[in-house]
Amino acid sequence: SKTATFKIVAPTVKASKVTKVVAGKKKATVTLKKSAGATSYKVFYKAKGTKKWSTKTVKKTKVTIKKLKKGKKYQFKVVAQKKIGKNTFAAKASAVKTSKKIK
């Protein structure tokens, strides 16, 4: 009897990147590069010089992060994600982009 073999292929999600960060009044508007196959994006952000990243998961390629501290520079990175059933597959994290000082 022959045994069937199956090859499991993880779905590929193209990496995204932070293309633009506009510092506003206690907020920052972050524009992401659209990723082929992504169903959502996880945006990581932190005040420059701190260690702890905060996250916000979004479906669109433009996101406004609110409640930021005035006078601080923030750093942003993004991970494109694809959800299939109950599993979420993630691309590599993007390079970090630093904002101008928050107004």
Secondary structure in CASP SS format (residue, H / E / C, confidence):
PFRMAT SS
TARGET T0000
AUTHOR 0000-0000-0000
METHOD secondary structure of the structure
MODEL  1
S C 1.00
K C 1.00
T C 1.00
A C 1.00
T C 1.00
F C 1.00
K C 1.00
I C 1.00
V C 1.00
A C 1.00
P C 1.00
T C 1.00
V C 1.00
K C 1.00
A C 1.00
S C 1.00
K C 1.00
V E 1.00
T E 1.00
K E 1.00
V E 1.00
V E 1.00
A E 1.00
G C 1.00
K C 1.00
K C 1.00
K C 1.00
A E 1.00
T E 1.00
V E 1.00
T E 1.00
L E 1.00
K C 1.00
K C 1.00
S C 1.00
A C 1.00
G C 1.00
A C 1.00
T C 1.00
S E 1.00
Y E 1.00
K E 1.00
V E 1.00
F E 1.00
Y E 1.00
K E 1.00
A E 1.00
K C 1.00
G C 1.00
T C 1.00
K C 1.00
K C 1.00
W C 1.00
S E 1.00
T E 1.00
K E 1.00
T E 1.00
V E 1.00
K C 1.00
K C 1.00
T C 1.00
K E 1.00
V E 1.00
T E 1.00
I E 1.00
K C 1.00
K C 1.00
L C 1.00
K C 1.00
K C 1.00
G C 1.00
K C 1.00
K C 1.00
Y E 1.00
Q E 1.00
F E 1.00
K E 1.00
V E 1.00
V E 1.00
A E 1.00
Q E 1.00
K E 1.00
K E 1.00
I E 1.00
G C 1.00
K C 1.00
N E 1.00
T E 1.00
F E 1.00
A E 1.00
A C 1.00
K C 1.00
A C 1.00
S C 1.00
A C 1.00
V C 1.00
K E 1.00
T E 1.00
S C 1.00
K C 1.00
K C 1.00
I C 1.00
K C 1.00
END
